[in-house]
Amino acid sequence: MNLPQLTAYLGSLVPADHDPLEAKVKSLKTKIKSEERPYAVFLTFDLERQSIRIEDPIPFSKDILYEYGYFGNNDAAQLQSYLVREVESLHYLLTSVWNDLRLALQKHNMGDSRLSKWIEEMEASELLVTGNKKGRGKVCLDRFQLPGSLEGKSVTLQKENRVICIGSQKFKYEAFVHAMLEHENKKDRFVLVIPAVFEQGVRIVLSQHEDYRKLVRKINNLELPEEREEDSHSSEQRVCYVCQQLKPSVKSEYTTKFSRTGINKVFTTTTINSARYKTDGYSYDDAYAICLECYRHLVNGEALIEKRFKGSIARESAFFLPEGLFEPFDYDSIGRIKDRLDFAFQCKEAGEWLEMVEADAEWMQHPYFTIHIIVYRTDGTSFTVLETIEDVPALRFMQIMKTIRQASGQLKPFLQGMSLGNIYRMVPIRETKKGEQVNVGRVLSLYKALFSGYRIRSETLFDYASEALDKGILQLSKEKIDNYRNMGLDEYHPDKVDFFIQRMAMQYLALIQVFQQLAILDRPVFTPSFGTEEQDMQLYDSVEAVEQFLDRQGFSSEAKALFYLGCMIHRVGVEQYKKGHKTKPVLKKIHFQGMSASEVYRLYYDVLDKLRQYDAFDRYSETLIEGFHRHCGILKEREWPLSDHANVFYIMSGYAYQVGALASHNKGRKQDGDPTESGADPAIAQLP
């Protein structure tokens, strides 16, 4: 994947009459809850009354960002000349913006513009003070027109604390706006401030004035054709990094205008270290200089990607970038394609996604394109790439989803469907107090191996499975879940631990099958027997059904023995539950950090003791014991081939199977209208 060329190509598709400033419009950082109503307000400088007002709230929508030109905050090294700001950045409008805006106008030969004259008139009316250096200047806060309840009090700004003081009262910025409007409804949020001047009975929104829009275009090298001052007369020519053409005005300087939170930042940071060093410093122009045309294409492409290619993977932001294999990709259909890719990570069943895609004539008739996935994180001031997955054929997506559908289908009714998104919910991801995912890279590595065909160690999957069960069971034992929420633990809290174990073990069983069928495991784990038929779900609690299940999944003899041990552990758990031990203490005998062969054998003897203790040596228990011995043999006579974590996984697979078998048995009894069938356990219906 050549990311700059792909981004520039996308930008070149933008119509020539497209407003270039639309590419610089930012999204709002402020988070709005579903029950809250956001508004924008005007900060009006009244030249006639020599006063400043916060007034006229208007309902906020995304269209407001484009209508009034919200470009975020200028980068730290630049003049703070952007006018429209979020309320949380109100201090800029009350301090340096007006001084920096005047300096920017002078820098771009617009000192005689009407916008510059307005700033002079505002200063003459003692509404603000400017300086002669970046960052100077301030608004005269004593000119604020205060409401009656606050009239006559002094107004000061504590910028370091982001607080405005009116008399002895301190207000955060949004609370200050509430106070100025005498608006007490806290569900109404004020999120955007739009500066304006008032003269001759008319309010003029400065961010909509052509002088301001022209200045922003100049700052970002996005001038209209009639505004451009081309440097084509320059004798020095260089090769553009993107289009590979020899042109004048090819500079690395253009890259400083890229957003710090956009996809073009990847291009800058990955090439900056390749510049050669000269006596006068690094020669960045040799490394990644670009021409003006490609710069504008990159800016437009970045905006298009942000708007139409953005999705999410593992609760992290992601870009899905398609690229044609044999012919240019039809980007007219990109919205639908992106939605299909995004849905692959959100749907509950792979079959659901396949049905939708197979019904899409465009996808099926033109499947020859690749997909590049960039998973990233941004805090509004920086852009961090978490993972890149390049050159994934669309047909590979379909192959993976078909394999997932097949593997999960083999596990019904123990597993009710599975899709790509389930992988994220299978690996425990720790969160900070702020909700940031610490080790999400583990999940992203699994996705990369899946899409790119990289080898993955089977032991890694066994490790993740054991850890997921360990962390999940521990969290479910607490009064309140405080971490690893990605595993969907709320659904099982507080008394449905068994169903969590069933889902987790069966999903890992399906996932390992998927990796093996796609030939990306380091070694075969299962050797399935072909030709076995699926049993009627009424019979899943029979020993014959257990054997058939194990053969169909391809368990080795040792894995089968552990599976039977897991079934016995569940049998003990049932008896403990009937005795009032709802947490099933037998589960504490399983060491999820791994169990050696000798520890497994000790666990087996402990389980036998518990079966005797609870007088549970019935025919079914004896058959399970016989199955364990038949497949296990005598441990001391041979080397045990399974790892410590694999031992735990196969034991819990047997436990999970019994949870599903009893649930199916319960369902069958209810459908037959005989909940007290002879030999049935009346405690089963109460099992979590």
C-alpha positions as CSV (number, residue, x, y, z in Angstrom):
1,M,0.0,0.0,0.0
2,N,1.3,3.4,-1.0
3,L,-0.7,5.5,1.4
4,P,0.2,9.0,0.1
5,Q,-0.6,8.0,-3.5
6,L,-3.9,6.4,-2.5
7,T,-4.9,9.4,-0.4
8,A,-3.9,11.8,-3.2
9,Y,-5.8,9.7,-5.8
10,L,-8.9,9.9,-3.7
11,G,-8.4,13.6,-3.3
12,S,-8.1,14.0,-7.1
13,L,-11.6,12.6,-7.5
14,V,-13.1,15.6,-5.6
15,P,-14.9,17.9,-8.1
16,A,-13.0,21.0,-9.2
17,D,-15.7,23.4,-7.9
18,H,-15.6,21.8,-4.4
19,D,-15.1,24.3,-1.6
20,P,-11.5,23.6,-0.4
21,L,-12.2,24.7,3.1
22,E,-14.6,21.8,3.6
23,A,-11.6,19.6,3.8
24,K,-10.4,21.5,6.9
25,V,-13.6,21.4,8.9
26,K,-13.2,19.5,12.1
27,S,-15.6,17.3,14.2
28,L,-16.6,18.4,17.6
29,K,-14.5,17.0,20.5
30,T,-17.2,17.6,23.1
31,K,-19.2,14.4,23.8
32,I,-22.9,14.8,23.8
33,K,-25.1,12.3,25.6
34,S,-28.3,11.1,24.0
35,E,-30.6,13.0,26.4
36,E,-28.7,16.3,26.0
37,R,-29.4,19.1,23.5
38,P,-26.4,20.9,22.0
39,Y,-26.4,24.5,21.0
40,A,-24.1,27.1,19.4
41,V,-24.0,30.7,20.7
42,F,-22.8,34.0,19.2
43,L,-20.1,36.1,20.8
44,T,-21.1,39.5,19.5
45,F,-18.9,42.6,19.6
46,D,-21.3,45.6,19.5
47,L,-19.4,48.5,17.9
48,E,-22.3,50.9,18.5
49,R,-22.9,50.2,22.2
50,Q,-19.2,49.3,22.8
51,S,-20.2,46.1,24.6
52,I,-19.8,42.3,24.3
53,R,-22.7,39.9,24.4
54,I,-23.2,36.1,24.5
55,E,-26.5,35.6,22.8
56,D,-29.0,33.8,20.5
57,P,-28.4,30.1,21.0
58,I,-29.1,28.0,17.9
59,P,-29.5,24.2,17.8
60,F,-26.3,22.5,16.9
61,S,-25.9,20.0,14.1
62,K,-23.0,18.9,11.9
63,D,-24.1,21.3,9.2
64,I,-23.3,24.2,11.6
65,L,-19.6,23.2,11.5
66,Y,-19.6,23.7,7.7
67,E,-21.9,26.7,7.7
68,Y,-19.8,28.7,10.1
69,G,-16.4,27.2,9.4
70,Y,-15.2,25.3,12.5
71,F,-11.5,24.4,11.9
72,G,-10.6,23.5,15.4
73,N,-7.6,25.1,17.1
74,N,-4.6,26.1,15.2
75,D,-1.5,23.9,15.7
76,A,0.6,25.1,18.7
77,A,3.4,26.6,16.5
78,Q,0.9,28.6,14.4
79,L,-0.8,31.9,15.0
80,Q,-4.1,31.2,16.8
81,S,-6.2,32.9,14.0
82,Y,-9.2,30.5,13.7
83,L,-12.4,32.2,15.0
84,V,-15.0,29.6,15.6
85,R,-14.1,27.6,18.8
86,E,-15.6,25.1,21.1
87,V,-16.8,26.4,24.4
88,E,-14.0,24.5,26.1
89,S,-11.5,26.6,24.1
90,L,-13.2,29.9,24.9
91,H,-10.0,31.3,26.5
92,Y,-8.5,31.6,22.9
93,L,-11.3,34.0,21.9
94,L,-10.8,36.0,25.1
95,T,-7.1,36.3,24.7
96,S,-4.8,35.9,21.7
97,V,-7.1,35.2,18.8
98,W,-7.7,38.8,17.7
99,N,-4.1,39.8,17.9
100,D,-3.0,36.6,16.0
101,L,-5.7,37.1,13.4
102,R,-4.5,40.6,12.8
103,L,-0.9,39.4,12.5
104,A,-2.0,36.6,10.1
105,L,-3.8,39.1,7.9
106,Q,-0.6,41.3,7.7
107,K,1.5,38.2,7.0
108,H,-0.6,37.3,4.0
109,N,-0.8,40.9,2.6
110,M,-4.4,41.4,3.8
111,G,-3.7,44.2,6.3
112,D,-6.1,46.6,4.4
113,S,-9.0,44.1,4.3
114,R,-12.4,44.8,5.8
115,L,-11.7,42.1,8.4
116,S,-8.6,43.9,9.5
117,K,-10.5,47.2,9.7
118,W,-13.1,45.6,12.0
119,I,-10.3,44.5,14.4
120,E,-9.0,48.1,14.5
121,E,-12.6,49.4,15.2
122,M,-13.0,46.8,18.0
123,E,-9.8,48.0,19.5
124,A,-10.8,51.7,19.1
125,S,-14.1,50.9,20.8
126,E,-12.1,49.5,23.8
127,L,-13.5,46.0,23.3
128,L,-10.1,44.4,22.9
129,V,-6.3,45.1,23.0
130,T,-3.8,43.7,20.5
131,G,0.0,43.5,20.5
132,N,2.8,43.1,18.1
133,K,3.8,39.5,18.8
134,K,2.2,36.1,18.6
135,G,0.1,35.2,21.7
136,R,-0.4,38.8,22.9
137,G,-3.6,40.7,23.2
138,K,-6.9,40.2,25.1
139,V,-10.6,41.0,25.2
140,C,-11.7,43.7,27.6
141,L,-13.8,41.5,29.9
142,D,-15.3,44.5,31.7
143,R,-17.2,45.2,28.4
144,F,-19.3,42.1,28.8
145,Q,-23.0,42.9,29.1
146,L,-23.9,41.0,32.2
147,P,-27.4,39.8,33.2
148,G,-29.2,41.7,35.9
149,S,-28.3,39.2,38.6
150,L,-24.6,39.7,38.0
151,E,-24.6,43.4,36.8
152,G,-21.9,45.6,38.3
153,K,-19.5,42.8,39.1
154,S,-16.0,42.5,37.8
155,V,-15.1,39.8,35.2
156,T,-11.7,38.1,35.2
157,L,-10.2,35.1,33.4
158,Q,-8.1,32.4,35.1
159,K,-6.7,30.8,32.0
160,E,-4.6,28.2,33.7
161,N,-7.7,26.9,35.5
162,R,-10.1,27.5,32.6
163,V,-12.3,29.5,34.9
164,I,-14.0,32.9,34.5
165,C,-14.7,34.8,37.7
166,I,-17.6,37.2,38.0
167,G,-17.2,38.9,41.3
168,S,-16.5,36.1,43.8
169,Q,-18.2,33.5,41.8
170,K,-16.2,31.1,39.6
171,F,-17.6,29.5,36.4
172,K,-16.3,26.9,34.1
173,Y,-16.6,28.1,30.5
174,E,-19.9,26.4,29.7
175,A,-21.3,27.4,33.1
176,F,-20.3,31.0,32.2
177,V,-22.3,30.8,29.0
178,H,-25.3,29.4,31.0
179,A,-24.9,32.3,33.5
180,M,-24.7,35.0,30.7
181,L,-27.8,33.6,29.1
182,E,-29.6,33.0,32.4
183,H,-30.3,29.5,31.2
184,E,-30.5,26.9,34.0
185,N,-31.5,23.7,32.1
186,K,-28.3,21.6,32.4
187,K,-29.5,19.2,29.7
188,D,-29.0,22.0,27.2
189,R,-25.3,22.0,26.3
190,F,-23.5,25.0,24.8
191,V,-20.7,23.6,22.7
192,L,-19.7,26.1,20.0
193,V,-18.9,29.9,20.1
194,I,-19.3,31.9,16.9
195,P,-17.8,35.5,16.9
196,A,-19.6,38.3,15.2
197,V,-19.6,42.1,15.1
198,F,-22.7,44.3,15.3
199,E,-22.8,47.6,13.4
200,Q,-25.5,49.7,11.7
201,G,-28.1,47.4,13.1
202,V,-26.7,44.3,11.5
203,R,-24.9,41.3,13.0
204,I,-22.0,40.2,10.7
205,V,-20.6,36.7,11.3
206,L,-16.9,37.1,10.9
207,S,-16.2,33.4,10.0
208,Q,-18.6,33.7,7.0
209,H,-17.0,36.8,5.7
210,E,-15.0,36.3,2.5
211,D,-11.9,38.0,3.9
212,Y,-11.7,35.4,6.7
213,R,-12.3,32.5,4.3
214,K,-9.7,33.8,2.0
215,L,-7.2,34.1,4.8
216,V,-7.9,30.5,6.0
217,R,-7.3,29.3,2.4
218,K,-4.0,31.1,2.3
219,I,-2.9,29.7,5.6
220,N,-3.5,26.2,4.4
221,N,-2.2,26.7,0.8
222,L,-5.7,26.0,-0.5
223,E,-6.2,29.3,-2.5
224,L,-8.6,29.5,-5.4
225,P,-7.0,29.7,-8.9
226,E,-7.4,33.5,-9.0
227,E,-5.9,33.9,-5.5
228,R,-2.8,31.8,-6.2
229,E,0.7,33.3,-6.4
230,E,2.4,30.4,-8.1
231,D,6.1,30.0,-7.6
232,S,6.5,28.5,-11.1
233,H,9.2,31.1,-12.0
234,S,11.5,29.4,-9.5
235,S,14.6,27.9,-11.2
236,E,14.9,25.1,-8.7
237,Q,12.9,22.0,-9.5
238,R,12.5,18.7,-7.6
239,V,10.8,15.4,-8.0
240,C,7.5,15.2,-6.1
241,Y,7.4,12.3,-3.6
242,V,3.8,11.5,-4.5
243,C,3.3,12.0,-8.3
244,Q,7.0,11.4,-9.1
245,Q,7.0,14.4,-11.5
246,L,9.8,17.0,-11.8
247,K,8.1,20.3,-10.9
248,P,8.8,23.7,-9.4
249,S,7.5,24.6,-5.9
250,V,8.1,21.1,-4.6
251,K,8.6,21.5,-0.8
252,S,8.5,19.5,2.4
253,E,7.1,22.7,4.0
254,Y,3.6,21.8,2.8
255,T,3.5,18.9,5.2
256,T,3.5,21.2,8.1
257,K,0.0,22.2,7.1
258,F,-1.4,18.7,7.5
259,S,-3.7,18.1,10.4
260,R,-2.0,16.5,13.5
261,T,-4.9,14.1,13.8
262,G,-5.4,13.0,10.2
263,I,-4.2,10.2,8.1
264,N,-1.6,12.4,6.3
265,K,0.3,12.5,9.6
266,V,1.2,8.9,9.0
267,F,2.9,9.9,5.8
268,T,4.9,12.7,7.5
269,T,6.1,10.7,10.5
270,T,7.1,7.6,8.5
271,T,9.3,9.6,6.2
272,I,10.8,12.3,8.4
273,N,13.6,10.1,9.7
274,S,14.8,9.2,6.2
275,A,16.1,12.7,5.4
276,R,19.8,13.0,4.9
277,Y,21.8,15.2,7.2
278,K,23.8,18.2,5.9
279,T,26.0,20.7,7.5
280,D,23.0,23.1,7.7
281,G,20.6,20.4,9.1
282,Y,18.3,17.7,7.7
283,S,17.4,18.1,4.1
284,Y,13.7,17.2,4.3
285,D,13.0,18.4,0.8
286,D,15.1,15.4,-0.5
287,A,13.1,12.9,1.4
288,Y,9.4,13.8,1.2
289,A,8.9,17.1,-0.7
290,I,5.6,17.3,-2.5
291,C,4.2,19.6,-5.2
292,L,1.3,22.0,-4.5
293,E,-1.2,20.0,-6.5
294,C,-0.5,16.8,-4.7
295,Y,-0.6,18.6,-1.4
296,R,-4.2,19.8,-2.2
297,H,-5.1,16.3,-3.3
298,L,-3.8,14.9,0.0
299,V,-5.8,17.4,2.0
300,N,-9.0,16.6,0.1
301,G,-8.3,12.9,0.3
302,E,-7.8,13.1,4.0
303,A,-11.2,14.8,4.4
304,L,-12.9,12.2,2.2
305,I,-11.3,9.3,4.1
306,E,-12.4,10.8,7.4
307,K,-15.9,11.3,6.1
308,R,-16.6,8.2,4.1
309,F,-14.0,5.5,5.0
310,K,-14.1,5.6,8.8
311,G,-15.3,2.7,10.9
312,S,-14.2,0.8,14.0
313,I,-12.4,-2.4,15.0
314,A,-12.1,-3.6,18.6
315,R,-13.6,-0.3,19.8
316,E,-10.8,1.6,18.1
317,S,-11.1,4.0,15.1
318,A,-10.2,2.5,11.8
319,F,-10.0,3.5,8.1
320,F,-11.1,1.0,5.4
321,L,-9.4,1.9,2.2
322,P,-10.3,-0.1,-0.9
323,E,-8.1,-0.2,-4.0
324,G,-8.7,-1.9,-7.4
325,L,-6.6,-4.8,-8.4
326,F,-6.9,-4.8,-12.2
327,E,-8.7,-1.5,-12.8
328,P,-9.5,1.7,-11.0
329,F,-11.9,1.2,-8.1
330,D,-15.4,2.5,-8.5
331,Y,-15.5,5.0,-5.6
332,D,-19.1,5.9,-6.4
333,S,-20.0,2.8,-4.5
334,I,-17.5,3.3,-1.6
335,G,-20.1,4.2,1.0
336,R,-21.8,0.8,0.5
337,I,-18.5,-1.1,0.4
338,K,-17.3,0.6,3.6
339,D,-20.6,-0.2,5.3
340,R,-20.2,-3.8,4.4
341,L,-16.7,-4.0,5.8
342,D,-17.7,-2.2,9.0
343,F,-20.7,-4.4,9.4
344,A,-18.4,-7.5,9.2
345,F,-17.0,-6.5,12.6
346,Q,-20.4,-5.5,14.1
347,C,-22.8,-8.3,13.1
348,K,-23.5,-11.3,15.4
349,E,-23.3,-14.0,12.8
350,A,-21.0,-14.4,9.8
351,G,-23.9,-15.9,7.8
352,E,-25.8,-12.6,8.3
353,W,-23.0,-10.7,6.6
354,L,-22.6,-13.2,3.8
355,E,-26.3,-13.1,3.0
356,M,-26.1,-9.3,2.7
357,V,-22.9,-9.3,0.6
358,E,-24.2,-12.1,-1.7
359,A,-27.3,-10.1,-2.3
360,D,-25.1,-7.1,-3.4
361,A,-24.8,-7.3,-7.2
362,E,-21.9,-4.7,-7.3
363,W,-19.8,-6.6,-4.7
364,M,-20.4,-10.0,-6.4
365,Q,-19.8,-8.7,-10.0
366,H,-16.7,-6.7,-9.1
367,P,-15.0,-8.5,-6.2
368,Y,-11.4,-7.8,-7.5
369,F,-10.2,-5.2,-5.1
370,T,-8.1,-5.1,-2.0
371,I,-8.7,-3.5,1.4
372,H,-6.2,-1.6,3.5
373,I,-7.1,-1.2,7.2
374,I,-5.5,1.4,9.4
375,V,-6.4,1.1,13.1
376,Y,-5.5,4.3,14.9
377,R,-6.1,6.4,18.0
378,T,-6.3,10.1,18.3
379,D,-6.7,12.4,21.3
380,G,-7.5,15.5,19.3
381,T,-3.8,16.6,19.3
382,S,-2.0,13.6,17.9
383,F,-2.4,10.6,15.7
384,T,-1.1,7.1,16.7
385,V,-1.3,4.1,14.4
386,L,-2.1,1.0,16.4
387,E,-2.0,-1.5,13.5
388,T,-2.0,-1.6,9.7
389,I,-3.3,-4.5,7.7
390,E,-2.5,-4.1,4.0
391,D,-3.6,-5.7,0.8
392,V,-6.5,-7.8,2.0
393,P,-8.4,-9.1,-1.1
394,A,-12.2,-8.8,-0.8
395,L,-12.4,-12.5,-1.6
396,R,-10.3,-13.1,1.5
397,F,-13.0,-11.4,3.6
398,M,-15.6,-13.7,2.1
399,Q,-13.4,-16.8,2.6
400,I,-12.9,-15.9,6.3
401,M,-16.6,-15.2,6.9
402,K,-17.5,-18.5,5.2
403,T,-15.0,-20.4,7.4
404,I,-16.4,-18.8,10.5
405,R,-19.9,-19.6,9.5
406,Q,-18.9,-23.3,8.9
407,A,-16.9,-23.7,12.1
408,S,-19.5,-22.0,14.3
409,G,-22.3,-24.0,12.6
410,Q,-20.6,-27.2,13.7
411,L,-21.0,-26.1,17.3
412,K,-24.7,-25.5,17.4
413,P,-26.6,-25.4,19.7
414,F,-23.6,-24.7,22.0
415,L,-22.7,-21.6,20.0
416,Q,-25.4,-19.5,18.5
417,G,-23.4,-17.9,15.7
418,M,-20.1,-16.1,15.5
419,S,-18.5,-13.3,13.5
420,L,-15.3,-11.2,13.3
421,G,-16.5,-9.0,16.1
422,N,-16.6,-11.9,18.5
423,I,-12.8,-12.1,18.4
424,Y,-12.6,-8.8,20.2
425,R,-15.0,-10.0,22.9
426,M,-12.9,-13.2,23.4
427,V,-9.5,-11.7,24.4
428,P,-9.4,-9.8,27.8
429,I,-8.5,-6.2,27.3
430,R,-7.6,-4.2,30.3
431,E,-8.8,-0.6,30.5
432,T,-7.5,2.5,32.4
433,K,-9.8,4.5,34.6
434,K,-10.4,6.8,31.6
435,G,-11.5,3.9,29.5
436,E,-8.4,3.6,27.3
437,Q,-7.7,0.1,26.2
438,V,-4.2,-0.9,27.3
439,N,-3.4,-4.2,25.5
440,V,-5.8,-4.0,22.5
441,G,-2.8,-4.8,20.3
442,R,-3.3,-8.5,21.1
443,V,-6.7,-8.5,19.4
444,L,-5.4,-6.5,16.4
445,S,-2.6,-9.0,16.0
446,L,-5.1,-11.8,15.7
447,Y,-7.0,-9.8,13.1
448,K,-3.8,-9.2,11.2
449,A,-2.9,-12.8,11.2
450,L,-6.4,-13.7,10.0
451,F,-6.5,-11.2,7.1
452,S,-2.8,-11.4,6.0
453,G,-2.3,-15.1,6.5
454,Y,0.5,-14.8,9.0
455,R,1.3,-17.8,11.1
456,I,0.1,-17.8,14.7
457,R,1.1,-20.1,17.5
458,S,-1.7,-22.4,18.7
459,E,-0.3,-21.9,22.2
460,T,-1.1,-18.2,21.9
461,L,-4.8,-19.1,21.5
462,F,-4.7,-21.5,24.4
463,D,-3.1,-18.8,26.5
464,Y,-5.7,-16.3,25.6
465,A,-8.5,-18.8,26.3
466,S,-7.3,-19.6,29.8
467,E,-6.7,-16.0,30.6
468,A,-10.2,-15.0,29.3
469,L,-11.8,-17.6,31.5
470,D,-9.7,-16.6,34.5
471,K,-10.3,-12.9,34.2
472,G,-14.0,-13.3,33.4
473,I,-14.9,-15.7,36.2
474,L,-13.0,-13.4,38.7
475,Q,-14.9,-10.3,37.5
476,L,-18.2,-12.1,37.7
477,S,-17.5,-13.0,41.3
478,K,-17.3,-9.3,42.2
479,E,-20.2,-7.1,43.3
480,K,-19.4,-4.8,40.4
481,I,-17.5,-5.4,37.2
482,D,-14.5,-3.0,37.1
483,N,-12.5,-4.1,34.1
484,Y,-12.3,-6.3,30.9
485,R,-15.7,-5.0,29.8
486,N,-14.9,-5.9,26.2
487,M,-15.9,-9.5,27.0
488,G,-19.5,-8.6,27.5
489,L,-19.5,-9.6,31.2
490,D,-22.5,-7.5,32.1
491,E,-24.7,-10.0,30.3
492,Y,-23.6,-12.7,32.7
493,H,-23.4,-10.8,36.0
494,P,-23.9,-11.8,38.7
495,D,-25.1,-15.4,38.5
496,K,-24.6,-16.7,35.0
497,V,-21.0,-17.8,35.1
498,D,-21.7,-21.2,33.5
499,F,-23.1,-19.5,30.4
500,F,-20.1,-17.3,30.2
501,I,-17.8,-20.4,30.3
502,Q,-19.9,-22.0,27.6
503,R,-19.7,-19.1,25.3
504,M,-16.0,-18.5,25.8
505,A,-14.9,-22.1,25.5
506,M,-17.0,-22.8,22.4
507,Q,-16.0,-19.6,20.7
508,Y,-12.3,-20.4,21.2
509,L,-13.0,-23.9,19.9
510,A,-14.5,-22.3,16.7
511,L,-11.7,-19.8,16.4
512,I,-9.0,-22.5,16.5
513,Q,-10.9,-24.4,13.9
514,V,-11.0,-21.3,11.7
515,F,-7.3,-20.6,12.0
516,Q,-6.5,-24.3,11.3
517,Q,-8.9,-24.4,8.2
518,L,-7.2,-21.3,6.9
519,A,-3.8,-23.0,7.3
520,I,-2.3,-20.2,9.5
521,L,-1.7,-22.2,12.7
522,D,1.9,-23.2,13.4
523,R,0.7,-26.9,13.7
524,P,-2.5,-28.8,13.4
525,V,-4.5,-29.0,16.6
526,F,-7.5,-31.0,15.4
527,T,-7.9,-34.0,13.1
528,P,-11.7,-34.1,12.5
529,S,-13.4,-37.3,11.3
530,F,-15.4,-36.9,8.2
531,G,-18.8,-38.5,7.6
532,T,-20.2,-38.1,11.1
533,E,-23.7,-36.8,11.4
534,E,-25.0,-34.3,13.8
535,Q,-27.1,-35.8,16.7
536,D,-30.6,-34.6,17.6
537,M,-30.2,-31.9,20.2
538,Q,-32.4,-33.9,22.6
539,L,-29.5,-36.4,22.9
540,Y,-26.6,-34.1,23.5
541,D,-26.3,-35.3,27.1
542,S,-25.7,-38.9,26.1
543,V,-22.2,-40.4,26.0
544,E,-22.7,-41.4,22.3
545,A,-23.3,-37.8,21.5
546,V,-20.2,-36.7,23.4
547,E,-18.1,-39.1,21.4
548,Q,-19.6,-38.0,18.2
549,F,-19.0,-34.4,19.1
550,L,-15.3,-35.1,19.9
551,D,-14.8,-37.0,16.7
552,R,-16.5,-34.3,14.6
553,Q,-14.3,-31.6,16.2
554,G,-11.1,-33.7,15.8
555,F,-10.0,-33.9,19.4
556,S,-6.8,-36.0,20.1
557,S,-7.1,-38.9,22.7
558,E,-5.5,-36.7,25.4
559,A,-7.9,-33.8,24.6
560,K,-10.8,-36.2,24.8
561,A,-9.7,-37.4,28.2
562,L,-9.6,-33.8,29.5
563,F,-12.9,-33.1,27.9
564,Y,-14.4,-36.0,30.0
565,L,-12.8,-34.6,33.1
566,G,-14.5,-31.3,32.4
567,C,-17.8,-33.0,32.1
568,M,-17.2,-34.6,35.5
569,I,-16.3,-31.3,37.0
570,H,-19.6,-29.9,35.8
571,R,-21.4,-32.9,37.3
572,V,-19.8,-32.0,40.7
573,G,-20.8,-28.3,40.1
574,V,-24.4,-29.3,39.7
575,E,-24.4,-31.2,43.0
576,Q,-22.8,-28.3,44.8
577,Y,-25.4,-25.9,43.4
578,K,-28.1,-28.2,44.7
579,K,-26.5,-28.0,48.1
580,G,-26.7,-24.2,48.0
581,H,-23.1,-23.5,46.8
582,K,-24.1,-21.2,44.0
583,T,-20.5,-20.3,43.2
584,K,-19.6,-23.9,42.5
585,P,-16.4,-24.2,44.6
586,V,-15.1,-27.0,42.4
587,L,-14.1,-24.3,39.8
588,K,-11.5,-23.0,42.2
589,K,-9.6,-26.2,41.8
590,I,-8.8,-25.3,38.2
591,H,-5.6,-23.3,37.9
592,F,-6.3,-21.1,34.9
593,Q,-2.6,-20.0,34.8
594,G,-2.0,-23.6,33.5
595,M,-2.0,-27.1,34.8
596,S,0.7,-29.7,34.2
597,A,-0.2,-33.4,33.6
598,S,0.5,-34.3,37.3
599,E,-1.8,-31.4,38.4
600,V,-4.5,-32.7,36.0
601,Y,-4.2,-36.2,37.6
602,R,-4.6,-34.7,41.1
603,L,-7.6,-32.8,39.9
604,Y,-9.1,-36.0,38.7
605,Y,-8.7,-37.7,42.1
606,D,-10.2,-34.6,43.8
607,V,-13.2,-34.8,41.4
608,L,-13.7,-38.5,42.3
609,D,-13.7,-37.6,46.0
610,K,-16.3,-35.0,45.4
611,L,-18.5,-37.4,43.4
612,R,-18.3,-39.8,46.4
613,Q,-19.0,-37.0,48.8
614,Y,-22.2,-35.9,47.0
615,D,-23.3,-39.5,46.3
616,A,-23.2,-38.8,42.6
617,F,-21.7,-42.1,41.3
618,D,-24.6,-42.9,38.9
619,R,-24.3,-44.6,35.6
620,Y,-23.6,-41.4,33.7
621,S,-20.8,-40.4,36.0
622,E,-19.2,-43.8,35.7
623,T,-19.4,-43.6,31.9
624,L,-17.6,-40.3,32.1
625,I,-14.9,-41.8,34.3
626,E,-14.6,-44.7,31.9
627,G,-14.2,-42.3,29.0
628,F,-11.4,-40.4,30.8
629,H,-9.4,-43.6,31.4
630,R,-10.0,-44.9,27.9
631,H,-8.5,-41.9,26.3
632,C,-6.0,-40.9,29.0
633,G,-4.3,-44.2,29.6
634,I,-1.6,-44.3,32.4
635,L,0.1,-40.9,32.6
636,K,3.3,-42.2,34.1
637,E,4.0,-44.5,31.2
638,R,4.3,-41.8,28.5
639,E,5.1,-38.2,27.9
640,W,2.0,-35.9,28.0
641,P,1.9,-34.0,24.7
642,L,-0.4,-31.1,25.6
643,S,0.8,-27.8,27.2
644,D,-0.4,-26.5,30.5
645,H,-2.8,-24.0,29.0
646,A,-4.1,-26.5,26.5
647,N,-4.9,-28.8,29.4
648,V,-7.1,-26.0,31.0
649,F,-8.8,-25.3,27.7
650,Y,-9.8,-28.9,27.0
651,I,-11.1,-29.3,30.6
652,M,-13.2,-26.2,30.3
653,S,-14.5,-27.3,26.9
654,G,-15.9,-30.4,28.5
655,Y,-17.5,-28.2,31.2
656,A,-18.9,-25.9,28.6
657,Y,-20.3,-28.8,26.6
658,Q,-22.2,-30.0,29.7
659,V,-23.7,-26.5,30.3
660,G,-25.1,-26.5,26.8
661,A,-26.2,-30.1,26.9
662,L,-28.2,-29.5,30.1
663,A,-29.7,-26.3,28.7
664,S,-30.8,-28.3,25.6
665,H,-32.1,-31.1,27.8
666,N,-34.1,-28.6,29.8
667,K,-35.5,-27.0,26.7
668,G,-36.6,-30.4,25.4
669,R,-38.3,-31.4,28.6
670,K,-40.3,-28.1,28.7
671,Q,-41.3,-28.6,25.0
672,D,-42.5,-32.1,25.9
673,G,-44.6,-30.7,28.7
674,D,-42.9,-33.0,31.4
675,P,-40.6,-30.9,33.6
676,T,-40.4,-33.7,36.2
677,E,-39.4,-36.5,33.8
678,S,-38.1,-39.6,35.7
679,G,-34.3,-39.3,36.3
680,A,-34.2,-35.6,35.5
681,D,-32.6,-33.3,38.0
682,P,-35.1,-30.6,39.3
683,A,-32.1,-28.3,40.1
684,I,-31.1,-28.2,36.4
685,A,-33.8,-25.6,35.5
686,Q,-32.3,-23.2,38.2
687,L,-28.7,-23.5,37.0
688,P,-27.2,-20.2,36.0
